[in-house]
Amino acid sequence: MPSPSGVEKLPKEIKEWLDITLVDSNFSGYKQLEEELRERGFQISKSAIHRYGQNFEKRLSVVKMATEQAKAIVENTSDDEGAMSEALMRLVQEKIFTVLMDFEPDSEKPIKLDSLAKAVAELGRASVTQKKYAAEVRKKTEETAASVVQTARKGGLSDETVEQIKRQILGIAS
């Protein structure tokens, strides 16, 4: 098992500075970062900083992609019957699945499997709750449509008008 890199051993505030600087510099200028770290009292090679920067850039890219996917889901999904929530749950499930597929035991940075299992269980419960809610809303909407149709027919509206009202209540495009 590889030992943690010199970057991973940096004090928290120095590592945070390095992360911000890497992002601000668009993951370039590793020689200058080596010199700045030396001035701060840390001897870490340009190559080690570069390896760390590449891994950090990959992780950042994954987070950005997940964020963009979530935004696309939000922008392109009306929340009829919680479709957006379901899509987001599927996205989170996919990401957890990816983490589990890429899982490599590392005693220095253990993944908390119990936390992942808990997240999966909570997503499952949320999905069941979402589906129950959607079924209740659908049932109430159908009951309301049936009641309105009955009232409209008693009131003497034409079958065509009654059908149009029913379709609007049920959200069926005409």
C-alpha angles and dihedrals in degrees: 000000000000117000118240115274123251088253091057089054094054118116112267096253093049092048090049089051090050092049092050092045092050091053093044091050092047090243096301138108096063094159090056090047089052089053094046091050090050089052088053090052102262125119108208122149123240088241093055091049089048093052090049090046092052092052091045091049091051092051091046090050091053091050091048091050092050090048092050091048091051091049091050090051092050093047096045102040127074109212094243106153091348096293090151093053090050092049091050091049089052090050092052090046089052091051092049089048090052091050090051092048091051092043114137118174112246118174090202094055108021117187110233100237091182089059091049091047089050091050091051091049091049091049090051091051091046090051092051091047090048092052092047090051092048091050091049092049091048092049093048091047091052091048091049092048091050091049093048091047091052092049092045093051091049087051091057101251116157120260088245093055092044091051091049091052091048092051091050092051092049091046094240113154113237 
